[in-house]
Amino acid sequence: MKCAVPEGIGGVVQNYDQPAKNWVRSWYFSAIDRLFPRAPKSRLHAVYFPGVQNLEGPHYAARGITAHPVERDPKLIRAMRNPRLSLSPLTRKDVFVGTLGEWAQAHACEDTGRIAVANADFEGKLESCADEIIKLFRVFPSRESGLLCVTTFANLDADTVASGVVFGNALDSLLEGCVRSQLSALNNQLQDSLENSNYRNHLAHAQFCRDFGLLWRVLMGLALFTSPEEEPGVFLEDVHGSLVRVLGGMHQTAERLQGLTVHKSFSFFQEPRLTPLLRECATPIFPLSLSRALYQTTSHNRMTTWLISFGRLRGTVPLTRVADQLWQLYAKSPLTVVSKTGRVRAYQPR
């Protein structure tokens, strides 16, 4: 069954019923089933952006997962109520109106427990939603484990490149040069997956900037919020203040070394203050797996989707150890590319 795509709500509303997006959705729910094979699904909470067609909601319902849809645009919520436009109509009271960060704060105040699953399909640039990823960790993951799915545009944009250069250097400083030493193999992997284009180097550079930015935001979510088993996390203002000062200096250094509008090269530098700062931060949450997929929508938008699973340790580990784990998972994972027709190919690092 297909439903009409309505016109006139901010242009043409995105069609979620397409081969590439359908594959990504199936991939995501298969990951949920693997991570929570025996957990009573009625105890699991999920948060997601529903979209007008709301193809995701019924999959939660079929598993008995308590799902919390979020949408920031009231016009789209009105469209969700229309059975001619939405495959699974939602009422106004079903949907939280606001951002993911605002939902996390409201969920924390309701005292309904931490969430196990989050699908943050932002449909925009990483920089416009980066804070939302961090704020999600106030209530994510759950007591046992968690699955995070993040989707953003994979197009060129100067803001993502500017910040990505800084965060790539931040990770390289924490990991004692691992980023720069492994970047060549990762570049070969990514170049293999890109269409033949005069902009391949620019696209690859921008993709790495986006990847570094996402890795860093996940790390910051764990650094800036405590992670108790049941209650919402507490925001660590002192850690935030220290990081703002250090990263501010790194932005200034990056601007001196490289015009941040350049989309095809990195200038690496070390920031020695980061390691002792994050070594003092500890978390019981540890990344267990990381998968990545690139795909194109029928409207020719290039998208990137990540799946990251987390487990809870009996004790805690420093954030430097978490950073190393995130990087190793990223550097060694295959890159899955999904064509518009749904054909899938995995590219290995080389």
Protein Blocks (a to p, Z undefined) as FASTA:
>chain_A
ZZdddehiepaaddfbdfklmmmmmmmmmmmmmmmmmbcfklpccdddebjnlmmmmmmm
mnopacddddfblklmmmmmpmklpmbdcdfklpccddfklmmmmmmmnonopafbdcdd
fkpafklmmmmmmmmmmmpccfkbccddddddfbdcfklmmmmmmmmmmmmmmnnomlmm
mmmmmmmmmmmmpccdfklmmmmmmmmmmmmmmmmmmmmmmmmpccdfkbccdddfklmm
mmmmmmmmmmmmmmmmpcckbckbccddddfklmmmmmmpccfbdcfbdcddddddfkop
acddddddddddfbdcdfklmmmmmmmmmmmpccddddfkopacddddZZ
